[in-house]
């Protein structure tokens, strides 16, 4: 996964997979979800990210966590 922020357009993008998008759906609130050929999401864009306080004034900090799932 990659996270990008474009300050000129004020768009925060989460790239979930490197597959090219073939379709996109704009949700309410300025969120665009792009889908790959397999119908699974490949990216999520947040429009007006800084204006909506999704990007702090002092910059972007990202923490990714992975938790193990145990079988029952």
TAPE-V245890 format. One record per backbone hydrogen bond with DSSP energy under -0.5 kcal/mol. CO is the residue of the C=O (numbers start at 0). NH is the residue of the N-H. E is the energy in kcal/mol with one decimal. If there is no record, write none. Layout:
co = <CO,CO>
nh = <NH,NH>
e = <E,E>
This chain:
co = <1,3,4,5,5,8,9,9,10,10,11,12,12,13,13,14,22,24,24,26,26,29,30,30,31,31,32,33,33,34,34,35,39,41,41,42,43,44,44,45,45,47,48,48,49,53,55,67>
nh = <14,12,6,9,10,47,47,48,5,12,45,3,14,15,43,1,34,26,32,29,30,46,26,32,33,44,24,41,42,21,22,38,35,15,16,33,13,31,46,11,48,51,53,54,52,55,58,69>
e = <-2.9,-3.2,-0.7,-1.5,-1.5,-0.5,-0.7,-2.1,-2.5,-0.5,-3.0,-2.7,-0.7,-0.8,-2.0,-2.2,-3.3,-0.7,-2.6,-0.9,-1.0,-3.1,-3.7,-0.5,-0.5,-2.9,-2.6,-3.2,-1.4,-3.3,-1.4,-2.1,-2.8,-2.0,-1.6,-2.5,-2.9,-2.4,-0.6,-2.1,-0.6,-1.5,-3.1,-0.6,-1.8,-0.5,-1.8,-0.5>
